[in-house]
Amino acid sequence: MTDTQTTDIKCGVVAVIGAPNAGKSTLVNQLVGQKVAITSAKAQTTRARMLGIALLDRVQMILVDTPGIFAPRRKLDRAMVSAAWDSTSEADAVLLIVDPIKQRRHELLPLIEALAKRPERKILVLNKVDKAKKEPLLALAEELAGEVEFDEIFFISALSGDGVPEMKAALANLMPEGAWHYPEDQVSDASERLLAAEITREQLYAQLHEELPYDAAVRPESYEMRKDGSVEVRQQIVIAKSSQKPIILGKQGSKIKAIGEAARMELAEILGVKVHLFLHVKVSENWDEDKEIYEEIGLDFG
């Protein structure tokens, strides 16, 4: 898709912002049509700014899945929030996704105040309409629309996809004319090496739930193609305290084996090849002050 002479070809950037756990990554995956971002019930799962590439007819939409915007307390938090706001500076549209069930007014206030001053086209998306009660949902939409001049308001379920096609069509209409930035078959800007690390981190959250604190990271060590066409992946799970290590390993290594197996199967399905995944755990008390880790996940160490 490189015919820049055809005027109905469009390409634009959509920044997807919101408070933690609003459903941003789930929505990006739904718009792209396949998984490009990890999801979890744990707040602040998304750390890096990751691009998902969605198509609709002759329109390419570059979706920036951002970390949740919240009140930062430490260096990693500040880098994540900074990455989220930076993503809006080059966007053709900013999509604010709100969880009407869980989110509190104080979480939305800084987002609303900042958005009201921004020049980009703005879209309000109220998520989880399949679970929210209608009257409070409509009241919230009216309240937020009174504070920010939104171009469009949509009621959707990012998980089931209800209302997403209509919202996707509206986004496509807002995109400017221009040549596509990515090939037609590309769905993300993430390398397979980074995607593999993210999938393992998702399984850490999924299988350990509240047992594992937020401060854990997965670092890619190597990613190599074997002669038989399979992929060998080696990763390091970094934790802040030695007391967390038995939690991740489990009895006789059962938990890390289950985490590795689930991540390996999912990665194999995405890549379409056999995957050999090797995990080991490292204790590093101040990993969130490690410049290399910030660079690996695309954050500014600052």
N, C-alpha and C positions, 0 to 999 in steps of 0.2 A: 504494500500500500504506500507507494511513493509518488503518486501522480498529484503533484502540487498544483497542476493546472485546473483540476476539477474542484470547483468552488464549494461543493457540498461536503467535502472532507473536513472533519473537525477533530481537534485534539485539545484537551485542556487538563488542568490539574484541580483536583478536589481534595481539600484538607478535611479529614474526618476527625473532629475533636469532641471532647466531652469529659465528664468526670470519670474516675476509675469505675470499671464494671458496668458502663452504660450499654455495652454491646458493640463497640466500634469494630473490633476484629471480626466478630461474627457477621456484621453487616458487610464489611469489605469482602470476606469470603463469599458471601451470598451474591454480591454484585459481580464479582469476578467469575463465579460459577464453579470454583474449586478452591481448595484450601491454600492460602498463601500466608496466613497469619495464625499464630497459635491462640487458643482461647482457654480461659480458666475462670472458675468462680473466685479465684484469689485476686484481690485488687492489685492494680499496677502490673499485670502480667506482661503487657507490651512495654518493652524498654526502648528498643531502637525505633527510629522512624523507618517504616517499611512500605514500599510501594506495591500496590496491587493494580493490575492493568485490566480494565473492563472494556468490552466492546459492545456497541449497539449499532447495527447497520454500518454506516460509514463514519461513526464517531468513536474515537478512542478516549477513554477517561482514565487518567492516572490518579489513582486513589492513594492518598498518603494516610496510612494507618498510624496514628500518633499515640504516644503514651498518654494516659489519662492526665488531665490537668487538675492538680490538687495543691494544697499548701505544702511546699517542700520543707523537709527538716534536715536533710543531709546532702552531701555532695551529689550522690547518685540521683536523688530526687530532683535536685535543682537542674541537673543535666537533662533529665527526662522532660521536665516541664518546659525547659528552654527549647528542646527539640520540637515539642508539640507546637509552641507558638511560632517558632521559626518556619515551620511548614506552611503556615498560613500566609506568609509574606509573599510567596510566589504563586498563590492559588488563584484560580479563576472563580472558584466558589468555595465557601466554607460551609460544611455540613455539621451542625450541632446535633448530636444524638443524646437524648435524655431518657433515663429509666424513670418512669413516673411512679414506680412502686417503691424503689429503694432510696432514690436520691433525695437528699435534704436541701432545703433552700440555701443554706450556707455554702454548699458545694457548688451550686449553680451561680451564685451571685457574682464571683469574680469573672466567670465566663461571660455572663450576660453583660456586665459592665464593660468588659474589653471589646466584645463583639459590637456593641452599640456604636463604638467609635471607629470601626473598621470600614473601609470602602468596598470590600469584596461583596459579591452576591452572596446572600446568606439563606440557608435552608434549615428549617427546624424539623427534626425527626423525632417523634415520640415513639419509643420502642415498647415492645411487650404488650401490644394492644389485645392480644389473646388472653392476657391475665389481668390487665388493669380494668377498673370499673369505669364506665363511660363518662359519668358526670364529672368526677374529679379530673379525668383526662382532658375533657373539653375545657374545664375551668383553668387547668394548668396551661394549656395551649393559648387561651385568651390572655392569661396573665403575662406569659412570656412575649407574646406578640405585641403587647402594650409597651414593652420595654425595648424591644429590638425590632427594626423594620425588616422582617423576613420576606424574601421573595416568594417562598413557598412553604407550606406546612404539610407534613405527611404523618400519617399514623400507620405504623408497620409492626411486624414481628420479624426481627432479624433472624431468629432461629428457624421459624417455619417458612419464611419468605412472603408471608401475607403483606400485600401493599408494596413490595419491593420493585416489581416490574414497572409500576406507575411512577415510582420515585426515580428509578433509573432513566426512564424516558424523559422526565423533567430535567434531570441532570444533564443528559445529552443535549437538550435544547439550549442549555446555558453555555455550552462549550463554544469557544471561538473557532473560526475557520483556520485551518492549518494542517500541515502534513503530520502524520503519525510519528511519534518519537520512538516507538518500539515496533519490532516485527509482529505480525498478526498472531503468531503462536506463542508469544511470550506473555506470561501471566504475572511475573514479579521481577523486581530488580535484585532480589536476594540470591546470593550464590548457593549452590547445593550444599556447600560446606556449612554455611550459616544456617540454612534451613534445617539441616540435620541436627545441629546443636539446639535449635529452637524446639524441635519436635521432642528431643530428650527432656528439655526443661519443662515442656508441657506435661510429659508423663510424670516427672517429679511431683508437680503440683497435683495431678490427677490421682496419683496413688498414695501420696503422703498427706494430702489434705492439710489439716491444721497442725500436723505433727512437725512439718518443716517450716521454719520461719521464712519470711520473704527474702532474707539475705542469702541466697544461693545463686550460683551461676554455672553455666555449662560452657566450657571452652573447647573449641575444636583444636585438636592436636595434629591430626593428619586425615587426609581424604584422598584415597588412591584407587585407581582402576586396576583390577587384577587382569591377568592375561585371558581368563575365561569370561570376561565381560562383567563380572560382579564388582561390587564396590566395597572396599575395606575402610571403615571409619573408626577413628580412635578419638575419644573425648575425655575431658577431665571435668568432674563435678567438683566445684569449689564451694566450700562452706566456711563459715566464720568461726565455728566452735568445734572442738574435738568431741563434745558430747552429742553433736548431731550425726556423727559418723555411724554409730550403731543403728540409728534410725533409718539411714539410707541403705545400709548394707542388709539389715534384717537378719533374722536367725539363720545362721549358716549361709549367709549371702543370698537368701531367698528374695529379698525385696529389690536389691539392685539387679538381680537376674530378671525379675518380672518387669521392672522399668525398662531394662535394655531390650527385652523381647518385644514388648509393646511398641517401643520406638522403632526397633528394627523392622517390624512388620509394616508399620505405617510408612516408613521411609521407602521400603521396597515397593509398596503399592504406588507411591507417588512417582518414583523414578522408573518403575517398570523393569527393575533388575534385582538380582539377589544381593542382599546387603549383609556384611559381616560387621557387627558393631561391638566395640570393646570400650568399657567404661571403667574408670577408677576414680577414687575420691581423694581430694587433697584438702587439708585444713589450712586456711590462710586468713588470719584474723582480720586483716585490713584489705581484703580483696577489692572492696569498693573504693579504694584509694589507688588502685593500680591503673595507670594510664593505658597500658596495653589492652586491658579488658574493655575499657571505654572505646578504644579504637576498633576493637573487634566487633562491637555491636553498633558502631556508627554514632556514638555520642561524643560531644565535645567535652574533653577533660577540664578545660577552662581554668 
